[in-house]
């Protein structure tokens, strides 16, 4: 079984062997730039790990893994435009370095290239299942993004709505990648579905952990400003859980802080104190662990030996307990 560094080496090697066309340079150079900004390559690695549960030969799954990575970066490129974000991983975003038109068109071609890799498999039945799964998940990711946009102008977002949003925007792509890996390896539909739900539930847990780290992480480890979500008045799990937990008469205190601008002195400390008062970090950690446990229950149902699951189980465990 391959460990994560070995899988990342395979993915990088496949990317190097399959570059974008050289012309028109204005279309494809931003695609290469986006991919060269870095990133964990988590989704393609999970796809390959899922494939390796059922097969000792995972190189045949590399086109699907790369398709998932291209799609993920396409969503980031367009998200940056929608968010008017100037930086991605510390470097200028595509629409900032070039322009918005380039960001839209180069993102579009990344999505189209993803489908090209999916249809490169020689087995028509595999192509059909891959495209069907990929299209379903891609649509759900767009639905999640729209819900996230809708939430920006709503003051009545309920916690279950937030969970559904992060499930669609983030978690289904993790699950879909694992389902696609199982399809590439010829797994039976039941095992592919268990892996989908494993990835989906782990993805929800991942996002709750991300919300916690944004407010309570160590800045030296987290790699970005702690409290950024609070400054931007984002409706995170912590905020919604606090509003759900607080007595009705006290909610206006938090709601008032969340209507102030990022320059308001003491904002992060004040909101964090409210979270602490109502034990929101503990409640969030418990919910994270609940989704994590449900995820591993799905993994247990996959019909392969436990020995083949060790690397995947360890990787997801480390991911969900990360401090950065």
N, C-alpha and C positions, 0 to 999 in steps of 0.2 A: 504494500500500500504506500502511496506517495504522501509525504508530509506537505504542509502548505508551501514552504519555499520551493520545493520541487515542482509543485503545480504552477506556481507563479512563473517559474522559469519556462515551463512548457507554454504558458499563455503568452509570455513576452516573445518567445521564439516564434510562435505562430503569427503574432502581430508583425514581427519584423519580416517574416517571409511573405506577408500579404499586405503590403502597404497600399495606401490610396493611390489612384492614378495621379500623374504629375500635372495633367492639364484638364480643365482650366485651373491654374494655380490658385486663383482667387476663391474657387469653390472648395478645393480639397486641402489646401494648406491650413485653414482654420480647423479642419477635422483632426489633422495630425497634431496641431498645436494643443487642441483640447485633450487628446489622449496622452500627450507628453507631459501634461501638468501633474500627472501622478494619480494617486488613488490606490485603494486597497486591492482592487480587482477581486473583491469578495464574491460577487455574483458568479462570474465565470468559474472561480475556484470551487464554489459550492456545486455548480453543475457538474464539474469533473469528479468531485468527491461522490456525488450521487451516482454517477455512472460507474465509478469504481466499486461501489457496493455490489454490483452485479457482474462486472467484467474486469479482467486483468488488463484489457487493452482499452485505454481511454483516449488515445490519440484521435480516434474516429469521431469523438465528441467535440473536438476542438472548434470546428466551425460553428456549432451551436453555442459554445461558450463565448466565442468572440462576438457572435450576433447579440447575445445578451449584454455584453460590455458596450457594444456600439449603441444599443438602445438606451442603456443607462446614461451614457454621455450625451446622447441626443436630448434626453429629458433635462439634464443639467444645463445644457447650452440654452434651451428655450426657457427653463426656469429663471436663469440669470437675466434674460430679457424681461420677463414678466416682473421680476423683483427689482429691476433696475440696479442689479448688483455690479459694483465696479471691479470686484476681485473674486477669483476662484482659486483656492489653495495658494493664496498669497500673490497671485499673478493676475494681470488684467484679464477680464472676461473677454470672450470672443467679440461680443458686440461693442465692447469698449475699445479693444485694440483695432478692430476693423470698423464695423458699423452694424446697425440693427438688421439691415437687409441681409448682410453676409451671415449673421448669426441665425437668421431664420432659414436661409437657403442651405447653408452648410449643415445645420441640424437636420433638415429634411433629407438630405442625401445620406446622412449617417443611418437614419431609419430605413431608407430604401436598401442600403448596403446590408443591413442586418437581415432583411428578408432574402437577399441574394445568397448569403451564407447558409441560411436555413434550407434553401432549396437545392443546395449543392450535394445533399445526401443521395446516394444511388438508389436506396430503397424507397419507392413511392409511398408506401404505407407510413414509413418513418417521417417523411416530409409532411404528409398530411397531418399527422398527430402533432409534430413540432409547430407547424404553422397555426394549427387550431389553438394550441395552448398559448403560444406566443401572442397571437392576436387577442385572445381573451384577456390575458394579463396586461397587455399594452393598453387596451381600452380601459381596464380598471384603474391603471395608473393615472390616466387622463381624468377619469372620474374623481379620483382622490385629489388631484391638483385643483379641480374645479371646486370641490367642497372646501378645500383649504382657502381658496380665494373668497368663497362665499362667507366663510367664518370671519374674515377680516371686517366685514360690515355688519356683523350680527353681535348682539349682546346677550343672546339667549341660548348659546351653544351648550348642549348637555354633554356630559362625559361620554355616554355611549356613542354619540355622534362623533366625538373626537376619536374614539377608538376605531370606529368604522373608517374615518378619514385616513388615519395612519395605516390601517390595514390595507387600504386601497393604494395610497400614495407610496408606501414603502414596503410593506410586508409581502404583498402578493408577488412582487418581482423576485424576492428571495425564494418563496415557495415555488413559483413558476420555473425558476432556474433549476431547482432540484427535481421537479417533475420532468423537465426536459432532459435532464441528465439520465433519469431512469428510462425515458423513452429511447434515447440514443443507445442504451445498453440492452434494450429488448426486455425490460422488466414487465411483469404483468401489471394491468391497470390498477389493481388494488394497491400494490406496493408504490406505484407512481403517485397515487392519490394520498397515501400516508405521508410520503415525502413532501408533497405539496403542503399539506397541513402542518407538518413539522416546520418547514421553512416559514410559513405564514405566521404561525404562533410565535416562533422565535423572533420574527421580524417585529411583531408588536412589542414583545419584551425588550428588544433592542432599542426601539424608539422611546419607551418609557425610561430606560437607562440613560438615553441621550438627553432627555428632558431633565433628569436628575443631575447629570454631569454639567449641564449648562448653568445650573444654579448653584451646585454644591461641589463642583469639580475643583481640583488643584490647578490653578492657571498654568503652572510650570509643566504639567502633564497634559492638560486638556488641549493646549495649542491654540486657543482663541479666548476672547474675552469672556470671563465667567459672568453670568447675569445678563447676557445679550438678549435672551428671550424676554426678560423682564423689561429691559430698556425699550424693546420694540413692541411691548404690550401684546405679546403673542399668547394665544389661548392654548397653553400647554396642559399636559396632564396635571401638573402641580396646581396651576391656576384653577382649573375646572374642579379638581378634587377639593380644593380649599373652599370654593364657592358652594359646593355640594355639602361640605362638612360643617361650615360655620353657621351659627344661628342666623336666622334671617335678618335680625336687627343689626348684626355686625358686618354684613357683607358690603355695606356702602364704603367701609374703610378701604378694603382691597379694591373695590371698583373705582374709587376716587384715584388711588395711586395708578391704576391701569389706564387712566384717562390723561395722565400727565406725559410730558415729553421726555425724551431720553436725557435731556440736560438737567432735569430736576435733581437737586442735591439730595443725597441719601436715599434715593428711590430703591436701589437694589437691596440695601440693608433693611429698609423698612418692610419691603414685601417678603424678604427672606425671614424676617422676624415673625411675620404673620404665619408663614408656612410652618415655622418651628413651633409656634404657639399651639397650632392645631395638629401637630405631628404628621404633617403632610409628607415629609420625606419617608417616614416609616410606612405610611399607607401606600405610597407609590412603590417602595421596595417590595412590599408584600404582593402588590398587584403584578409587579414585574416577575416575581418568583412564581406566581400562579400561572401566568402564561408560559413561563419557562418549563414548568412541570408538565403542563398540557402538551407542550411541544415534544418533550422527551417521551411522553406516553405514545405519541404517534410514531416516533422512531422505533420504539420497542416493538411495534406491530409490523414493521418491515421484515419480510421473510428471508433474511440472510443471517449468517452467524454473527454473534456478538463481536467476534474478533474483527470482522470487516467494518464494524461500526465505530471502532475505538477512535480513529483519527477524526471522524466527523463529529462525534460526541465531544471530544476534547476541544476542537476548534470552536464549536458553538458555545460551549461552556465558558471558554476564555473570552469570547466576544461579548457575552451577556454579563460577565463579571468584570469587564474592563474598567479602567479608571481614566481613560483618555478617549 
